[in-house]
Amino acid sequence: MINIIDTFRNIVGDKYAIVKILILTVPAVIATYAQLSGQTAFSTTINIIFGVVFAAIFFETIRRSCTAEPMLLPPFMLPFRMFITLGLTILAAIPVTAVCVGLGFGYFHVMFNYFPDVVQSSITLKVCNFIFSLLVSSLFFASITQFLDTGKLLDAYNPIKVALALKTFIVNIFFFIIQDIIFILIFMVVPAYIIALLAGMNWTNFFVILWVSVCFVTNYLMWADFLGQTKKDSEVY
């Protein structure tokens, strides 16, 4: 079972990790302030542009975690490699994305037509949606990490490899979510509340936004490392 503390150490202990995290925090802070000031169009533009960058960094970090690269986060001087990884990952993800979308349509069709009582119960529906989301996300990452590990697109299309890895992804993601909720409460929410309290309960204070943004970026990268570690973990079984 992957420990969230280990993923945290892997990320913040990586070479130049703190500098990279702070650089990635800048667009998050800018987009937040733009949204708060009513500049929705500018905020959306920033989110779209840097959303692509964040996606490239995310999948490249997963690849590096899978292949045990000496440097976990993408290096400053080789940014093009992560965009190549993103493009190839999109190709690798086409079949499993189609399957996930099909499962989604089937799920909602069954729920609304055969289990109307469940749909009307908000708590039960949330539980069912969580379970379904867990299964679909596990299927998605069990597929694309096959490619990110070997660099072969066909491995992402191999149903046997994906099926063998699926159980590990389901179990690991479920328990990692629980760990992550605790981690966020302790390391993001509590310090943010203390900073806001010192600022007169001003939740838009610069240091509150900065802290939350740093924690968001760090947590985002931790998930990338976790998925790479889960791919390696699935090979044991």
C-alpha positions in Angstrom: 0.0 0.0 0.0 1.4 3.4 -1.0 1.8 5.8 1.9 1.0 9.5 1.3 4.0 10.6 3.4 6.3 8.7 1.0 4.7 10.5 -2.0 5.2 13.8 -0.2 8.8 13.1 0.4 9.4 12.0 -3.2 7.9 15.2 -4.5 9.4 17.8 -2.1 12.7 15.9 -1.9 13.2 15.9 -5.7 15.9 18.1 -7.2 14.8 21.8 -7.5 11.3 20.6 -6.4 10.6 23.7 -4.2 11.6 26.1 -7.0 9.4 24.2 -9.5 6.4 24.1 -7.1 6.7 27.8 -6.6 6.9 28.5 -10.3 3.7 26.4 -10.9 2.0 28.2 -8.1 2.3 31.6 -9.9 -0.4 30.9 -12.5 -2.7 29.4 -9.9 -2.4 32.6 -7.8 -2.9 34.9 -10.8 -6.0 33.0 -12.0 -7.4 33.1 -8.5 -7.0 36.8 -8.1 -8.4 37.4 -11.6 -11.5 35.3 -10.7 -11.9 37.2 -7.4 -11.7 40.6 -9.2 -14.3 39.6 -11.7 -12.0 39.1 -14.7 -13.5 35.8 -15.6 -12.3 35.8 -19.3 -8.7 36.4 -18.2 -9.0 33.7 -15.5 -10.4 31.2 -17.9 -7.6 31.9 -20.4 -4.9 31.4 -17.8 -6.6 28.2 -16.7 -6.8 26.8 -20.2 -3.2 27.7 -21.1 -1.6 26.5 -17.9 -4.1 23.6 -17.7 -2.3 22.1 -20.7 1.1 22.7 -19.0 -0.2 21.1 -15.8 -1.5 18.1 -17.7 1.8 17.6 -19.4 3.7 17.8 -16.1 1.2 15.4 -14.5 1.6 12.6 -17.1 5.4 13.2 -17.4 5.7 12.9 -13.6 3.7 9.6 -13.8 6.0 8.3 -16.5 9.1 9.3 -14.5 7.7 7.6 -11.4 6.9 4.4 -13.3 10.4 4.2 -14.9 12.2 5.3 -11.7 13.9 8.3 -13.3 16.6 10.0 -11.1 14.7 13.3 -11.3 10.9 12.8 -10.7 9.6 16.2 -11.8 10.3 17.3 -15.4 13.6 19.2 -15.8 13.6 22.9 -16.6 15.8 22.5 -19.7 13.8 19.7 -21.4 10.2 21.0 -21.4 9.4 19.5 -24.8 9.6 15.9 -23.5 6.6 16.4 -21.3 4.5 17.7 -24.2 5.5 14.7 -26.3 4.4 12.5 -23.3 1.1 14.4 -23.2 0.4 13.9 -26.9 1.2 10.2 -26.8 -0.9 9.8 -23.6 -3.9 11.3 -25.3 -3.5 8.7 -28.1 -3.1 5.9 -25.6 -6.2 7.1 -23.7 -8.6 7.1 -26.7 -9.8 3.5 -26.3 -10.2 3.5 -22.5 -11.8 7.0 -22.6 -14.4 5.6 -25.1 -15.0 2.7 -22.8 -15.3 5.0 -19.7 -17.8 7.3 -21.6 -19.8 4.2 -22.6 -19.9 2.9 -19.0 -21.0 6.4 -17.9 -24.0 6.4 -20.2 -24.9 2.9 -19.2 -24.6 3.7 -15.5 -26.8 6.8 -15.7 -29.3 4.9 -17.9 -29.6 2.1 -15.4 -29.8 4.4 -12.4 -32.5 6.7 -13.7 -34.6 3.9 -15.3 -34.2 1.0 -12.9 -33.3 2.6 -9.6 -35.3 5.9 -9.3 -35.4 5.5 -5.5 -31.7 5.6 -5.3 -31.5 8.7 -7.5 -34.0 10.5 -5.2 -31.8 9.7 -2.2 -28.9 12.2 -2.2 -26.7 10.2 0.2 -27.2 6.9 -1.6 -26.7 8.5 -5.0 -23.4 10.1 -3.8 -22.2 6.8 -2.6 -23.0 5.1 -5.9 -21.5 7.9 -7.8 -18.3 7.7 -5.8 -18.0 3.9 -6.3 -18.6 4.3 -10.0 -16.1 7.2 -10.3 -13.6 5.1 -8.4 -14.0 2.1 -10.8 -13.9 4.3 -13.9 -10.8 6.3 -12.8 -9.0 3.1 -11.8 -9.8 1.7 -15.2 -8.5 4.8 -16.9 -5.2 5.0 -15.0 -4.7 1.2 -15.1 -4.7 1.6 -18.9 -2.6 4.7 -19.5 0.1 3.8 -17.0 0.7 0.6 -19.0 1.9 2.9 -21.8 3.7 5.4 -19.6 5.7 2.6 -18.1 6.9 0.9 -21.3 6.4 3.7 -23.9 4.4 1.3 -26.1 1.0 2.5 -27.1 -0.3 -1.0 -27.7 0.3 -1.8 -24.0 -2.5 0.7 -23.1 -4.8 -1.3 -25.4 -4.0 -4.7 -23.8 -7.1 -5.8 -21.9 -5.3 -8.5 -20.0 -2.6 -6.2 -18.6 -5.2 -3.6 -17.7 -7.5 -6.2 -16.0 -4.6 -7.6 -14.0 -3.7 -4.1 -12.8 -7.2 -2.9 -12.2 -7.7 -4.4 -8.7 -4.5 -2.8 -7.4 -5.6 0.6 -8.7 -9.1 0.3 -7.2 -7.8 -0.6 -3.7 -4.8 1.9 -3.8 -6.8 4.8 -5.0 -9.6 4.2 -2.5 -7.2 4.2 0.5 -5.1 7.0 -0.9 -8.2 9.2 -1.1 -8.8 8.7 2.6 -5.1 9.5 3.3 -5.3 12.6 1.1 -8.4 14.0 2.8 -6.6 13.8 6.1 -3.5 15.3 4.6 -5.4 18.2 3.1 -7.2 18.9 6.4 -3.9 18.9 8.4 -1.5 20.6 6.0 -3.8 22.8 3.9 -7.0 23.7 5.7 -5.7 24.2 9.3 -2.8 26.4 8.3 -5.0 28.4 5.9 -7.5 28.9 8.7 -4.8 30.2 11.0 -3.4 32.6 8.4 -6.9 33.8 7.6 -7.6 34.3 11.4 -4.4 36.3 11.8 -5.5 38.4 8.8 -8.9 39.2 10.4 -10.7 36.2 8.8 -9.8 37.5 5.4 -9.9 34.4 3.2 -8.7 36.4 0.2 -5.5 37.4 1.9 -2.5 37.0 -0.3 -0.8 34.6 2.0 -3.9 32.4 2.3 -4.2 32.1 -1.5 -0.5 31.5 -1.8 -0.5 28.8 0.8 -3.5 27.0 -0.7 -2.0 27.3 -4.2 1.3 25.8 -3.0 -0.6 22.9 -1.3 -2.7 22.4 -4.4 0.3 22.1 -6.7 2.1 19.8 -4.2 -0.9 17.6 -3.8 -1.4 17.4 -7.6 2.2 16.2 -8.1 1.8 13.8 -5.2 -1.1 12.1 -7.1 1.1 11.8 -10.2 3.8 10.0 -8.1 1.2 7.9 -6.4 -0.2 6.6 -9.7 3.3 5.8 -11.0 4.0 3.9 -7.7 0.6 2.1 -8.0 1.6 0.9 -11.5 4.8 -0.6 -10.1 2.8 -2.0 -7.1 0.3 -3.7 -9.5 3.2 -5.7 -11.1 3.8 -7.6 -7.8 0.5 -9.4 -8.1 
